[in-house]
Amino acid sequence: MSLIRSGNTSGFIKTAVIAAGFILTSLSASFAAETGIYGNWITERIQGHKVHSKVQSTLDIAQDGKISGTGGCNRYMGGMEITGDKIKVTPIGGTMMACPPQMMQQDDKFHAALRLVSGWKVKKDRLILIDTKNREVLRLKRA
């Protein structure tokens, strides 16, 4: 017996919505994996400015959504919810070491930029993290 003929259209709609959700979640993870967001990245630019040549800010993105790395001084860890080309950075924790001024400045700028991230794209083997206005906030290369 058809769900629609039996008068149970709400059950049919719920089933269709749940199935669509599973398909979209699967496609989002597949899209992220195929385009290569996962892995280890080294920052080249923070909000349009080149990083200091002797200070390395990194971003490691695991397939389970966990992130970690160094801002240039302090180590950090947290998470990313990746849905298609959208990203939500979940709360980040980290160390609180004191470092030389140029390391601290880059560390602060890196973490400030990471908090702005809402989307991503890969362009010419570079991971471009963008804000809600589609502006580049971080540009990274493969480690």
N, C-alpha and C positions, 0 to 999 in steps of 0.2 A: 504494500500500500504506500502510495506517495505521501510525503509529509505535507505537501500543499493540499492534496485532496482531503486529507483527514482534518484539515483546519488548523494544523500545527505549523503555521508559517513562521512563528517566532523561533521554534526549534530549528527550522531549516536555516533561518537567517543567522542564528547564533553559531551553528555548525559552519556555515560559509565564512563568517567573520573569523572564527578561530582558525580555519584552514588557511585563509588569506594571511593571517598573522604569522603562521608557521612558514609559509612560502616566503614572505617578505623578510623575515628574520634569516632564513637560510640564504636568500639572495644577497642580503647585506653582508653577511659573513663571507660569502663566496666572492662578492665584489671586492671587499677589503683584501682578501687573500690573493686574488688574481692580480690586483693592481699593485700589490707589494707594500702595503703600509707597515706590515709587521717586520720586526727586526731591529737592528741597532743603527742609530743615526747620530751624526755629529753636526752640530749647528754651524751654519755658515753666516747667517744673518739673523739679527733680532730687530724686528720692526724696521726693516730696511737698512739697518746699519751693519757693516761687517763686524764680526766678533774679533776680539783681541787675538793676535796670532799665537800667543803663548798660553791662552786660557781656553780650555776645552769644555763646552757644554754638550751633554749627550742626552739622548732619549732612546730608551730601549722599550719597544712595544711588543708584548707577548700576545699570542693568539687568544689567550683567555682574558685579555683586556687589561692585564696588569702592566703598569709602566714603572720604570726606574731609570736612574742615571745620576748625573751630576750637573748642577747648574753652572759650575765653574769653580765652586768652592765646596759646597755642601752636597751630600748625597741625598736623594729623595726617592720616594716610592708612592704609588697611588694607583689610580685606575682610569680607564677610558672606556666609555660606552660608544662604540662605533656602529652607526646605522647608515649604510650607504656611504654618502660623502659627508655625513654629519658626525660630529664628535662632541661628546660631553665629557669634560675632565672631571673625575670624581675627586673628593678630598685627597690632598697630598700631605704626607708627613715627611720629615727629614731631619738631618743633623743640623746643629747650630754652631758650627765652628767659626772662629775668626780667621780671616785670611788677609793677605795684602789687599790694598784698596782696589786695584784693577780686577782682581778675582772677585771681590765682594760686589763691585759694581755690575760686572757681567752676570753674576749669580742672581742678583736682584732683578735685573732687566729680563733675564731668561724666565724666572718664575712669574714675573708680572705678565709677560707675553703668553706664557702657558695658560694662565687664568683666562685669557681672552679668546682662546681657541674654541671655534664652534664648527669648523669644517676642515676638509683636507682635499688635496689632489696631488698626483704625482706628475711632474713635468720635467722632461729631460733628465730622468734619473734623480730628481730632487723631490723630497717630500716638502710640500708647501702647506703650512698650517695657516688657516685664515680665520678672521673674526666674523661677526654677524653682518658686517657691511662688505664682506668679500675682500677685505684688505689683508695682505700678507703680514703675519705677525712673526712667523718663524720659517726659515728656509734651512733644510737639513740635507746632508748627503749621506750615503751609506757608509757605515764604519768599516 
